Amino acid sequence: MGDLRDLYQEVILDHSKRPRNFGELAGANRRAEGYNPLCGDRETVYVRVEDDVLADVGFRGAGCAISTASASMMTETLKGKTRAEAEALFERFHDLITGREGEKGAGRPELGKLAVFSGVREFPVRVKCATLPWHTLKAALAGEETTVSTELTEGPKAESGGAS
């Protein structure tokens, strides 16, 4: 188990040190800003949607290793997916890191490399770091203009073990 945990840490560190798709996305037709007041993470997610497909996804901002790695891996995973596929992956990822994946049953999309975030649920405060880019993406796809805050998108009991 220790070797697997080490591999997961390596993947997260790699994406946090060398984030993919980092920077403002030229031609984006969706955009949203996100903020985690607990640790100060700030991210802007950019999406270019064409015919209901996420043709390109990027982000910029400043955040902790978990938040940056999550945004980096999210952008890689979601490029080329339909909005419905992106929303299904959001739900699957959210369930994984909150420990609710067993409640949903079969037929869920595979997370692939995103499964490295499964250990985040052991650190409830970090769950908000990992979900920030995903909630920001969801707001961008919905065309929401307000800044997404982890304190508004996450329930304290479900996301942080009751600690805010």
Backbone as CSV, one residue per row, in Angstrom:
resi,resn,N_x,N_y,N_z,CA_x,CA_y,CA_z,C_x,C_y,C_z
1,MET,0.826,-1.198,0.000,0.000,0.000,0.000,0.863,1.251,0.000
2,GLY,2.004,1.204,0.692,2.887,2.354,0.753,3.416,2.747,-0.611
3,ASP,3.738,1.753,-1.472,4.227,2.048,-2.814,3.168,2.767,-3.640
4,LEU,1.922,2.333,-3.510,0.826,2.959,-4.232,0.629,4.399,-3.764
5,ARG,0.690,4.613,-2.461,0.550,5.961,-1.916,1.689,6.857,-2.428
6,ASP,2.904,6.307,-2.501,4.047,7.066,-3.014,3.830,7.452,-4.470
7,LEU,3.295,6.513,-5.267,3.011,6.799,-6.666,1.981,7.917,-6.778
8,TYR,0.924,7.836,-5.985,-0.098,8.868,-5.997,0.495,10.227,-5.654
9,GLN,1.341,10.257,-4.645,1.965,11.516,-4.249,2.834,12.065,-5.374
10,GLU,3.541,11.179,-6.086,4.380,11.616,-7.204,3.543,12.254,-8.303
11,VAL,2.413,11.637,-8.628,1.540,12.170,-9.683,1.014,13.544,-9.279
12,ILE,0.554,13.671,-8.060,0.028,14.953,-7.580,1.131,16.009,-7.562
13,LEU,2.315,15.659,-7.089,3.429,16.614,-7.072,3.822,17.030,-8.480
14,ASP,3.844,16.090,-9.415,4.192,16.410,-10.794,3.219,17.433,-11.374
15,HIS,1.926,17.204,-11.179,0.920,18.125,-11.719,0.918,19.465,-10.987
16,SER,1.317,19.470,-9.724,1.345,20.751,-9.010,2.567,21.570,-9.397
17,LYS,3.667,20.900,-9.681,4.890,21.616,-10.066,4.905,21.996,-11.540
18,ARG,4.274,21.156,-12.382,4.215,21.390,-13.821,2.772,21.236,-14.296
19,PRO,1.924,22.184,-13.904,0.504,22.048,-14.271,0.296,22.096,-15.780
20,ARG,-0.565,21.229,-16.246,-0.930,21.200,-17.659,-2.076,22.176,-17.879
21,ASN,-2.105,22.750,-19.076,-3.188,23.653,-19.490,-3.292,24.877,-18.582
22,PHE,-2.158,25.319,-18.048,-2.134,26.477,-17.158,-2.024,27.745,-17.992
23,GLY,-2.890,28.681,-17.739,-2.878,29.966,-18.425,-4.232,30.291,-18.992
24,GLU,-4.420,31.552,-19.284,-5.688,31.997,-19.856,-5.869,31.351,-21.217
25,LEU,-7.057,30.870,-21.484,-7.356,30.135,-22.705,-7.914,31.079,-23.766
26,ALA,-7.156,31.248,-24.836,-7.634,32.068,-25.947,-8.847,31.394,-26.570
27,GLY,-9.865,32.162,-26.849,-11.062,31.619,-27.480,-12.051,30.990,-26.517
28,ALA,-11.809,31.126,-25.221,-12.745,30.564,-24.245,-14.081,31.292,-24.345
29,ASN,-15.171,30.531,-24.304,-16.503,31.143,-24.313,-17.246,30.898,-23.001
30,ARG,-16.549,30.299,-22.047,-17.052,30.121,-20.678,-15.891,30.371,-19.735
31,ARG,-16.220,30.967,-18.588,-15.181,31.292,-17.618,-15.826,31.472,-16.258
32,ALA,-15.121,31.046,-15.206,-15.602,31.276,-13.844,-14.399,31.362,-12.910
33,GLU,-14.632,32.046,-11.797,-13.591,32.186,-10.788,-14.004,31.429,-9.541
34,GLY,-13.009,30.846,-8.869,-13.266,30.102,-7.645,-12.315,30.527,-6.542
35,TYR,-12.780,30.389,-5.302,-11.999,30.817,-4.144,-12.258,29.886,-2.974
36,ASN,-11.188,29.480,-2.317,-11.278,28.682,-1.102,-10.756,29.547,0.046
37,PRO,-11.643,30.150,0.831,-11.205,31.056,1.892,-10.440,30.363,3.020
38,LEU,-10.554,29.046,3.131,-9.828,28.345,4.194,-8.322,28.353,3.976
39,CYS,-7.902,28.244,2.725,-6.452,28.219,2.486,-5.993,29.273,1.487
40,GLY,-6.936,30.023,0.918,-6.567,31.107,0.018,-6.431,30.721,-1.446
41,ASP,-6.752,29.474,-1.803,-6.669,29.070,-3.210,-7.613,29.925,-4.050
42,ARG,-7.102,30.379,-5.199,-7.905,31.129,-6.172,-7.615,30.558,-7.538
43,GLU,-8.677,30.259,-8.270,-8.506,29.723,-9.612,-9.559,30.285,-10.543
44,THR,-9.151,30.465,-11.774,-10.069,30.813,-12.846,-10.028,29.666,-13.840
45,VAL,-11.187,29.169,-14.208,-11.287,28.076,-15.170,-11.856,28.652,-16.464
46,TYR,-11.225,28.290,-17.571,-11.627,28.728,-18.903,-12.036,27.510,-19.714
47,VAL,-13.130,27.630,-20.442,-13.599,26.516,-21.270,-14.025,27.057,-22.624
48,ARG,-13.671,26.342,-23.664,-14.215,26.620,-24.994,-15.146,25.462,-25.324
49,VAL,-16.440,25.758,-25.354,-17.458,24.756,-25.645,-17.869,24.916,-27.098
50,GLU,-17.825,23.813,-27.827,-18.252,23.795,-29.229,-19.195,22.621,-29.418
51,ASP,-20.413,22.894,-29.851,-21.413,21.844,-30.078,-21.555,20.929,-28.868
52,ASP,-21.635,21.526,-27.688,-21.835,20.819,-26.427,-20.643,19.943,-26.010
53,VAL,-19.477,20.184,-26.615,-18.251,19.458,-26.279,-17.243,20.450,-25.714
54,LEU,-16.550,20.042,-24.655,-15.493,20.864,-24.079,-14.268,20.720,-24.980
55,ALA,-14.184,21.595,-25.984,-13.116,21.513,-26.980,-11.761,21.812,-26.356
56,ASP,-11.751,22.709,-25.383,-10.500,23.037,-24.696,-10.832,23.540,-23.300
57,VAL,-9.922,23.272,-22.369,-10.101,23.660,-20.972,-8.748,24.120,-20.442
58,GLY,-8.745,25.220,-19.723,-7.521,25.715,-19.104,-7.839,26.370,-17.776
59,PHE,-6.791,26.725,-17.051,-6.979,27.389,-15.765,-5.758,28.241,-15.450
60,ARG,-5.978,29.160,-14.536,-4.860,29.912,-13.975,-5.231,30.282,-12.555
61,GLY,-4.235,30.626,-11.785,-4.481,31.006,-10.411,-3.348,30.575,-9.516
62,ALA,-3.584,30.709,-8.246,-2.592,30.340,-7.248,-3.277,29.499,-6.195
63,GLY,-2.676,28.367,-5.895,-3.265,27.500,-4.894,-2.264,26.498,-4.375
64,CYS,-2.713,25.694,-3.463,-1.868,24.660,-2.880,-1.630,23.551,-3.909
65,ALA,-0.772,22.612,-3.558,-0.434,21.515,-4.465,-1.663,20.704,-4.862
66,ILE,-2.556,20.433,-3.920,-3.744,19.623,-4.207,-4.663,20.352,-5.189
67,SER,-4.904,21.624,-4.954,-5.788,22.405,-5.810,-5.214,22.524,-7.225
68,THR,-3.936,22.823,-7.327,-3.291,22.973,-8.631,-3.272,21.649,-9.388
69,ALA,-2.920,20.567,-8.701,-2.887,19.256,-9.347,-4.283,18.838,-9.792
70,SER,-5.275,19.102,-8.971,-6.650,18.756,-9.321,-7.086,19.509,-10.578
71,ALA,-6.787,20.798,-10.641,-7.145,21.597,-11.817,-6.409,21.094,-13.057
72,SER,-5.133,20.805,-12.911,-4.334,20.317,-14.035,-4.885,19.007,-14.581
73,MET,-5.135,18.061,-13.684,-5.632,16.760,-14.118,-7.064,16.846,-14.635
74,MET,-7.857,17.741,-14.053,-9.222,17.945,-14.525,-9.205,18.423,-15.974
75,THR,-8.360,19.403,-16.283,-8.328,19.943,-17.644,-7.905,18.880,-18.645
76,GLU,-6.938,18.056,-18.273,-6.506,16.982,-19.173,-7.629,15.974,-19.418
77,THR,-8.324,15.627,-18.366,-9.362,14.599,-18.440,-10.580,15.060,-19.219
78,LEU,-10.936,16.327,-19.089,-12.210,16.785,-19.651,-12.148,17.274,-21.089
79,LYS,-10.968,17.523,-21.624,-10.878,17.955,-23.018,-11.493,16.906,-23.929
80,GLY,-12.407,17.373,-24.768,-13.049,16.481,-25.724,-14.292,15.777,-25.205
81,LYS,-14.610,15.972,-23.935,-15.799,15.340,-23.348,-17.020,16.226,-23.606
82,THR,-18.189,15.594,-23.635,-19.425,16.369,-23.728,-19.708,16.988,-22.362
83,ARG,-20.626,17.932,-22.340,-21.021,18.524,-21.053,-21.586,17.460,-20.124
84,ALA,-22.377,16.559,-20.658,-22.962,15.490,-19.829,-21.859,14.601,-19.252
85,GLU,-20.863,14.278,-20.061,-19.746,13.459,-19.568,-18.959,14.216,-18.500
86,ALA,-18.761,15.514,-18.713,-18.039,16.333,-17.730,-18.801,16.382,-16.409
87,GLU,-20.106,16.553,-16.478,-20.916,16.592,-15.254,-20.908,15.244,-14.537
88,ALA,-20.930,14.149,-15.289,-20.872,12.815,-14.682,-19.520,12.597,-14.005
89,LEU,-18.440,13.055,-14.635,-17.109,12.941,-14.014,-17.006,13.800,-12.769
90,PHE,-17.615,14.984,-12.801,-17.648,15.829,-11.600,-18.275,15.056,-10.444
91,GLU,-19.432,14.462,-10.680,-20.134,13.722,-9.626,-19.301,12.542,-9.137
92,ARG,-18.690,11.817,-10.059,-17.879,10.645,-9.712,-16.667,11.061,-8.887
93,PHE,-15.981,12.132,-9.309,-14.809,12.637,-8.584,-15.216,13.102,-7.191
94,HIS,-16.297,13.849,-7.127,-16.794,14.366,-5.849,-17.107,13.219,-4.893
95,ASP,-17.767,12.205,-5.400,-18.100,11.040,-4.570,-16.843,10.310,-4.105
96,LEU,-15.839,10.218,-4.970,-14.590,9.548,-4.609,-13.912,10.224,-3.427
97,ILE,-13.749,11.538,-3.510,-12.967,12.192,-2.460,-13.767,12.490,-1.202
98,THR,-15.079,12.343,-1.273,-15.880,12.504,-0.059,-16.235,11.153,0.553
99,GLY,-15.779,10.073,-0.086,-16.032,8.743,0.457,-17.410,8.203,0.165
100,ARG,-18.098,8.796,-0.806,-19.459,8.355,-1.119,-19.538,7.536,-2.402
101,GLU,-18.400,7.073,-2.930,-18.454,6.386,-4.216,-19.207,5.078,-4.170
102,GLY,-19.226,4.395,-3.046,-19.928,3.121,-2.933,-21.435,3.250,-2.963
103,GLU,-21.954,4.449,-2.733,-23.398,4.664,-2.670,-24.057,4.691,-4.043
104,LYS,-23.298,4.876,-5.095,-23.891,5.159,-6.399,-24.070,3.948,-7.302
105,GLY,-23.331,2.878,-7.078,-23.491,1.678,-7.892,-22.712,1.724,-9.188
106,ALA,-22.939,0.727,-10.030,-22.218,0.565,-11.290,-22.718,1.559,-12.333
107,GLY,-22.029,1.571,-13.465,-22.432,2.432,-14.563,-21.871,3.836,-14.475
108,ARG,-20.985,4.092,-13.543,-20.387,5.414,-13.393,-19.157,5.529,-14.275
109,PRO,-18.828,6.729,-14.737,-17.636,6.872,-15.579,-16.372,6.552,-14.777
110,GLU,-15.383,6.027,-15.472,-14.103,5.729,-14.836,-13.321,7.025,-14.636
111,LEU,-12.601,7.087,-13.553,-11.829,8.287,-13.231,-10.418,8.251,-13.797
112,GLY,-9.912,7.090,-14.128,-8.549,7.001,-14.631,-7.568,7.563,-13.627
113,LYS,-6.687,8.445,-14.087,-5.648,9.022,-13.228,-6.207,9.844,-12.068
114,LEU,-7.425,10.319,-12.202,-8.021,11.118,-11.127,-8.191,10.321,-9.838
115,ALA,-8.123,9.014,-9.931,-8.246,8.167,-8.745,-7.131,8.430,-7.737
116,VAL,-6.057,9.097,-8.164,-4.968,9.401,-7.228,-5.439,10.295,-6.087
117,PHE,-6.561,10.948,-6.269,-7.074,11.839,-5.231,-7.880,11.116,-4.152
118,SER,-7.993,9.808,-4.240,-8.784,9.067,-3.260,-8.271,9.273,-1.840
119,GLY,-6.979,9.457,-1.662,-6.411,9.662,-0.330,-6.758,11.000,0.294
120,VAL,-7.251,11.940,-0.509,-7.590,13.267,0.004,-8.687,13.181,1.058
121,ARG,-9.576,12.216,0.918,-10.687,12.110,1.880,-10.190,11.862,3.308
122,GLU,-8.947,11.395,3.454,-8.364,11.195,4.785,-8.012,12.526,5.452
123,PHE,-8.016,13.595,4.670,-7.680,14.931,5.162,-8.828,15.872,4.804
124,PRO,-9.865,15.889,5.622,-11.103,16.614,5.274,-10.909,18.066,4.838
125,VAL,-9.978,18.772,5.407,-9.772,20.167,5.003,-9.287,20.243,3.563
126,ARG,-8.572,19.231,3.094,-8.024,19.226,1.736,-9.068,18.876,0.678
127,VAL,-10.198,18.323,1.092,-11.254,17.985,0.136,-11.687,19.247,-0.615
128,LYS,-11.791,20.340,0.090,-12.202,21.594,-0.548,-11.159,22.078,-1.549
129,CYS,-9.894,21.816,-1.257,-8.821,22.177,-2.190,-8.980,21.400,-3.501
130,ALA,-9.253,20.113,-3.374,-9.371,19.252,-4.555,-10.625,19.540,-5.363
131,THR,-11.709,19.942,-4.699,-12.965,20.158,-5.424,-13.108,21.575,-5.982
132,LEU,-12.306,22.510,-5.532,-12.427,23.898,-6.005,-12.430,24.003,-7.531
133,PRO,-11.456,23.432,-8.242,-11.490,23.584,-9.700,-12.730,22.956,-10.336
134,TRP,-13.210,21.872,-9.776,-14.374,21.189,-10.320,-15.637,22.027,-10.144
135,HIS,-15.820,22.614,-8.976,-16.980,23.481,-8.768,-16.877,24.728,-9.640
136,THR,-15.660,25.204,-9.834,-15.460,26.370,-10.692,-15.791,26.022,-12.136
137,LEU,-15.385,24.861,-12.584,-15.729,24.403,-13.928,-17.243,24.303,-14.090
138,LYS,-17.896,23.730,-13.101,-19.357,23.576,-13.154,-20.031,24.953,-13.287
139,ALA,-19.530,25.946,-12.557,-20.066,27.306,-12.653,-19.813,27.894,-14.044
140,ALA,-18.634,27.634,-14.590,-18.319,28.141,-15.933,-19.276,27.557,-16.955
141,LEU,-19.532,26.263,-16.876,-20.434,25.623,-17.833,-21.863,26.139,-17.686
142,ALA,-22.231,26.513,-16.466,-23.577,27.040,-16.216,-23.680,28.529,-16.534
143,GLY,-22.565,29.169,-16.828,-22.570,30.592,-17.137,-22.741,31.480,-15.921
144,GLU,-22.396,30.988,-14.746,-22.537,31.773,-13.512,-21.471,32.863,-13.456
145,GLU,-21.878,34.038,-13.055,-20.991,35.194,-13.024,-20.318,35.416,-11.669
146,THR,-20.886,34.899,-10.599,-20.336,35.131,-9.272,-19.154,34.204,-9.010
147,THR,-18.287,34.606,-8.093,-17.151,33.775,-7.708,-17.642,32.585,-6.896
148,VAL,-17.191,31.409,-7.266,-17.533,30.187,-6.552,-16.680,30.133,-5.284
149,SER,-17.312,29.858,-4.167,-16.588,29.718,-2.905,-16.816,28.321,-2.359
150,THR,-15.754,27.700,-1.878,-15.900,26.368,-1.291,-16.800,26.406,-0.072
151,GLU,-16.941,27.552,0.541,-17.809,27.659,1.715,-19.280,27.704,1.326
152,LEU,-19.562,27.928,0.056,-20.944,27.935,-0.412,-21.287,26.665,-1.170
153,THR,-20.286,25.992,-1.765,-20.550,24.822,-2.591,-20.430,23.523,-1.824
154,GLU,-19.811,23.554,-0.678,-19.574,22.334,0.079,-20.295,22.403,1.413
155,GLY,-21.011,21.368,1.750,-21.636,21.295,3.065,-20.609,20.888,4.096
156,PRO,-20.580,21.524,5.275,-19.545,21.225,6.260,-19.524,19.771,6.689
157,LYS,-20.676,19.158,6.824,-20.685,17.772,7.275,-20.172,16.847,6.177
158,ALA,-20.617,17.094,4.951,-20.250,16.218,3.843,-18.798,16.395,3.407
159,GLU,-18.297,17.616,3.481,-17.006,17.895,2.890,-15.850,18.019,3.866
160,SER,-16.100,18.461,5.025,-14.959,18.710,5.905,-15.103,18.016,7.246
161,GLY,-15.917,16.993,7.274,-16.075,16.242,8.491,-16.622,17.054,9.625
162,GLY,-17.327,18.140,9.293,-17.923,18.982,10.325,-17.052,20.151,10.734
163,ALA,-15.792,20.153,10.304,-14.893,21.254,10.651,-14.819,22.223,9.488
164,SER,-14.972,23.469,9.753,-14.867,24.477,8.703,-13.675,25.346,8.923
